[in-house]
């Protein structure tokens, strides 16, 4: 296959050792800044181009490049997530959708990134596993990369950093989409050396050689961080000198502890350790990984595989190739990687969804809120006023005319001095408004108690929005639902009582007229009958009034309670529509996200 020649002359990461040496020699030959321009040709080249062309031609059969100009790309089978992971991703998507208007974008950014990456990975090949080889400067990761590929692909040497850009090596066709997702250009894509003994045990593997994670070049570290977030698995290569490096453990291994099942930790350069030193270093490495919270895949348990090898001598490389081949053949790494990403996103969202106590509005809190609103509109006072109105109406209808006249005279002649000043309407309105505001604050505090900060704030804001205009609405409601116009209704015995009271008054008039007629001589003398009529009228009138008052207490009380109930229900309905329902809607939304969060967390455990 013809090698691509439009490479950056300063980037030797994708060249073989021989090509790099020849290119360097050619560059030294033109070191004085002279650029040869041939008189017999119109082509102009830069330093090292001839050497690269010569070496690419000579080495073309040693490490073939992927042909990206194929007219018919191979068929790709998309990745299929297992049922539990699909359920968790759907729940996470619902969770993010329900929370967008309640939480800031920064809080949901990690969950959104996981969803985007999961969707992007699902559209790509499910027959391939992308594994990145990462390590520090001088750890020998590029040497291990070449050893696994069976051909010198990634440049190695004493110059640091050696690997300037990520290089991809695919053991089978159909991985172009996966490599493009990593942002690796075609000129940095390779194929391993054919084995010649049938299908490779690493078929389906896409191996990525990353720049040094501790490189002095910022761009190199950015490559590492970006690609580590996209690959299916990672092989961490450490050496006996830097295996305990704090940067490696604190920046990478510890935050990636949830990805233990898709990580390999390889102790390279064990050929430099004498005797039992290799086992001692390996045991100390396992201890550090355990302190990082990384589960080790020992005794058949799932977790990180820890191996010791020497990429220089080949000792242990075969074991890694065998373990890696089995890992790739299972084709479960993408599912496990995305599942671990979901675990991390869920853990970061724990503070904004979790609560340690029961939340919501109890029935007692609702009743107390309604009682406070009823007090604010004066429901009890309105009921008492209705009861008094009913009794006054009964007294007017059933009382004696003489007692009513006497009460009217007393009320008219009573002095106004010495009375307590009545409260003004403005004072009453101010007091009622304060009571309403206090009721809203109380119910908001009770509803938001125990909720995470963001949701508690949303509940309080919903209550505050509902309280705007609530006092005015209650005033208008009180005017409509207060005492009905006109006189209170009368029971069926009132007409009988009124006729009887009128009869008593008539008897008094008849007795009086009879006595008057006897005095002036118009009628014969007979004191017994007129006096008896007058006594019956005088005694019967107050007696009927007193009986009617006793009989009126029950209906009057019921009438007052009915008026109070109507006003209480009206105030409660107004408060429920404006405050309780919006608050309940926020609490319902929180319960929904808690259910979705439970699916995200619990479905995978």
TAKACOR-V951041 format. One record per helix or strand of 3 or more residues. SS is the DSSP state (~ for helix, > for strand). FROM is the first residue (numbers start at 1). TO is the last residue. If there is no record, write none. Layout:
BEGIN
((SS & FROM & TO) (SS & FROM & TO))
END
This chain:
BEGIN
((~ & 17 & 29) (~ & 49 & 59) (~ & 83 & 99) (~ & 105 & 122) (> & 129 & 135) (~ & 141 & 149) (> & 167 & 170) (~ & 176 & 181) (~ & 186 & 188) (> & 189 & 191) (> & 205 & 209) (~ & 218 & 228) (> & 233 & 239) (~ & 246 & 253) (~ & 257 & 262) (> & 263 & 268) (~ & 270 & 272) (~ & 277 & 291) (> & 304 & 308) (~ & 317 & 330) (~ & 333 & 353) (~ & 363 & 377) (~ & 379 & 398) (~ & 401 & 413) (~ & 425 & 448) (~ & 453 & 467) (~ & 470 & 481) (~ & 494 & 520) (~ & 527 & 602))
END
